[in-house]
Every structure is written in C-alpha cells, then in structure tokens.
C-alpha cells in the first residue's frame, strides 16, 4: 500500500488557475465527476503547463481526488439535515456511472471462491432497490442511500455504482456482485455483504471536527508515492485548534487498519461514519441552547455537553498548541 506522505516530502497542490478550471467543469457536469477521458485530458494539460512541465507530473488520480473531495464537500452541505437510516442490510443505491475511482491493482475479474455456491445466477442483472428502503427519506437525490464496498484486491474502499447480483455460500454468507463507480464489467467483484459493504462515509466540513472523537472508526485518505486511496483508520488522538479564515486547523493522529501505520492528518482527509450524525445534532442543539441562554442571561455553556476526552493510553501524542503570539513549530514526524 505504501506509506503516507508524512516523510517530509512536499504535498501536492493545484494552483489557482487549475482549480478554477476544474470548478467550471464540475458545475457544467451538475456536481458529478466527469468522464475518465476528461480527467486524463486535464492531467495531461496541467502536466504540460509551463509551471509543471519537466518538474511535476499531474496524475489522473490527483485530478480525480480533487473532483471527488470537492463533490463530497458540496453534497455534505446539502445533506446536513438528513437523518441516517437504521439498516443492517444494504439497499440498492442509485446508479452513478460518472464517478471515477482510482483503479485497483489488477484489471482481471476476481476468480470465484472455492467455497461451494448456491443459486448463483447465470447472467447478472442489476437489482432494483426495494421501495421500503426509501421510506421516511427526503425526495432529493442527496438523501438517497449510497454505499461503498471494500475491494479484496487492494483493501481500499470504493463507491458502489450498483449491485448486479447476489449469491449465498454454503457458509450462509451473502455476497453481492458490485459494479464500482467509474469502472467497467472487468472490475466487477464479489463482496461479502456483512463485512465489506456499508453506507457511504461522509466528508467532514470545518464545523464538524468536534464530531470526530478519539477511538472512532473513520475512512481516511492515505497518500503514498504510487497511489492515494481511502482506508479504514482509528483516531488515536485529537489536537483541537482555533479555527481561522482557512477553516478547521485541528489535527488528528490516526492508525490505518490495513498496515498499522500512523499519521497526523487534517480534517479534510477524514470521512466520518454516518452513525456519528447524532453528535452533530447534539452540537447544533447545544449551539441553539447557548444562543437562547445568552438572550435570557443564563450560563451560555450549560447547553453544550459534547466533550472530547484525551485517550488514556495513546501510542503517540500530538504536539501541544503554542500560546498566542508564538510561532508554530512543524509537527513531529510519526515513526
């Protein structure tokens, strides 16, 4: 998988002109990730620019990452008020074939498992979502259930475009044939429903850092030299910093579950699980109570009961914030 980019190497950033061009394309595609041909053309154009030619090569992965993260941020704002559904089995999501994910390690279809299979269909057909799953949801597209699946090829999580078929193994495990967003039939994969399919993780806005707590399971964006993918991680520690015009300045120490490596990451690399939505409701309720308390002259802090506890035994602590007026030292590297 590769170590994350925490070895002192400069992180990649798009310049203002590149961001403006991608913003215009995103708006022209109604906030959907454009086709892979467009992403490849943008990567080639940016790499050939006078600023980058012969110095930095922009990859399709980096362009896709920008579109996906920007799209997530926009959709997160639109779905703030959506209450997560209480489901154990995944419903069928809407098809979103324009989304592009980073290509897995191999393009060959995963071979059928050696475990005997019952009732395997001869020709896969898309499975339509049952009408009962949408009960109680808003009519907007952003409120529909969307899912992600873990690929056995690289251990990363990818958006699901549709579930093509399902089968039951002799072990009573249910598997679904997944079409990953942005990929063709050659990348379809049988995935265990209970272990490797779940509701899609949500990107965090700057105001939502308080909902990310020590011990949480998150989906974290790990950038390596050869690839940049989303992996499961645990939050080991959190350093709360005062926000400024740039947004959230908090830092989180995380441990990736696939390789046990640790990294200090900003909030923009974290996608929280939908089960944490209740914390945001608590924060918003506390903020409303605080405003009412200020109007009535009572204690404005009485309504905010959300507290972030420091970990009892964390393998590594984040740097302590400096007093006001002192310059900030660069964060310590994680072994």
Long-range contacts (C-beta under 8 A, 24 or more apart in sequence): 1-154, 1-155, 1-222, 1-224, 1-227, 1-229, 1-231, 1-258, 1-259, 2-222, 2-224, 2-225, 2-226, 2-227, 3-224, 3-261, 4-222, 4-223, 4-224, 4-256, 4-261, 4-263, 5-223, 5-224, 5-225, 6-263, 6-264, 6-333, 6-334, 7-333, 8-333, 11-223, 12-56, 12-62, 14-46, 14-62, 14-66, 15-51, 18-46, 19-66, 22-63, 22-66, 22-67, 22-70, 23-70, 26-67, 26-70, 26-71, 29-98, 31-71, 31-74, 31-75, 32-71, 32-96, 32-98, 32-99, 33-64, 33-67, 33-68, 33-71, 33-98, 33-99, 33-100, 33-182, 34-67, 34-98, 35-98, 35-100, 36-60, 36-100, 36-182, 39-63, 39-64, 39-67, 39-100, 61-102, 61-227, 61-228, 62-228, 64-100, 64-101, 64-102, 65-102, 65-221, 65-228, 67-100, 68-99, 68-100, 68-101, 69-203, 69-221, 69-268, 72-202, 72-203, 72-271, 73-203, 73-205, 75-142, 76-202, 76-203, 76-204, 76-205, 77-205, 78-140, 78-142, 79-142, 79-143, 79-202, 80-280, 82-137, 82-138, 82-142, 82-143, 82-277, 83-136, 83-277, 84-199, 84-274, 84-275, 84-277, 85-133, 85-136, 85-137, 85-145, 85-199, 87-133, 87-145, 87-199, 89-193, 90-145, 90-147, 90-163, 90-176, 90-193, 90-197, 90-198, 90-199, 91-129, 91-130, 91-133, 91-134, 91-145, 92-127, 92-128, 92-129, 92-130, 92-133, 92-162, 92-163, 93-129, 93-144, 93-145, 93-146, 93-147, 93-160, 93-161, 93-162, 93-163, 94-129, 94-141, 94-144, 94-146, 95-126, 95-161, 95-162, 96-146, 96-159, 96-161, 96-181, 97-161, 97-181, 97-182, 98-181, 98-182, 99-159, 99-161, 99-181, 99-182, 100-181, 100-182, 101-158, 101-159, 101-180, 101-181, 101-182, 101-183, 102-156, 102-227, 102-228, 102-229, 103-183, 103-187, 104-151, 104-153, 104-154, 104-156, 104-158, 104-187, 105-153, 105-154, 106-153, 107-186, 107-187, 108-186, 109-185, 109-186, 109-187, 109-188, 109-189, 110-152, 110-153, 110-189, 110-190, 112-190, 113-169, 113-190, 115-169, 115-170, 115-171, 116-169, 116-170, 117-167, 117-168, 117-169, 117-170, 118-167, 118-168, 118-169, 118-170, 119-167, 119-168, 120-167, 121-165, 121-167, 124-164, 124-165, 124-177, 124-188, 125-164, 125-165, 126-162, 126-163, 126-164, 127-162, 127-163, 127-164, 127-165, 127-166, 145-199, 146-199, 146-200, 147-197, 147-198, 147-199, 147-200, 148-197, 148-198, 148-199, 148-200, 148-201, 148-219, 149-178, 149-180, 149-189, 149-191, 149-196, 149-197, 150-191, 150-195, 150-196, 150-197, 151-180, 151-189, 151-191, 152-189, 152-191, 152-196, 153-189, 154-227, 154-229, 155-231, 155-258, 156-229, 156-230, 156-231, 157-201, 157-219, 157-230, 157-231, 157-232, 158-230, 159-200, 160-197, 160-200, 164-188, 166-193, 199-274, 200-274, 201-230, 201-271, 201-272, 201-273, 201-274, 202-271, 202-272, 202-273, 202-274, 203-268, 203-270, 203-271, 204-248, 204-267, 204-268, 204-270, 204-271, 204-272, 206-243, 206-247, 206-248, 206-267, 207-248, 208-267, 208-272, 208-280, 209-240, 209-248, 209-250, 209-267, 210-279, 210-283, 210-306, 210-308, 211-272, 211-276, 211-279, 211-280, 211-283, 212-238, 212-252, 212-267, 212-270, 212-272, 212-276, 213-238, 213-279, 213-308, 213-309, 214-238, 214-308, 214-309, 214-310, 214-311, 214-314, 215-311, 216-272, 216-273, 216-276, 217-273, 218-254, 218-270, 218-271, 218-272, 218-273, 219-270, 219-271, 219-272, 219-273, 220-254, 220-256, 220-263, 220-265, 220-269, 220-270, 220-271, 221-265, 221-269, 221-270, 221-271, 222-256, 222-263, 230-271, 231-256, 231-257, 231-258, 232-256, 232-257, 232-258, 233-257, 236-262, 236-311, 236-314, 236-315, 236-316, 237-310, 237-311, 237-314, 237-316, 237-317, 237-318, 238-308, 238-318, 239-318, 239-319, 239-320, 239-321, 240-308, 240-321, 241-321, 251-318, 251-331, 252-318, 253-314, 253-316, 253-317, 253-318, 253-334, 255-315, 262-315, 262-316, 262-334, 262-335, 263-334, 264-318, 264-331, 264-334, 279-306, 282-306
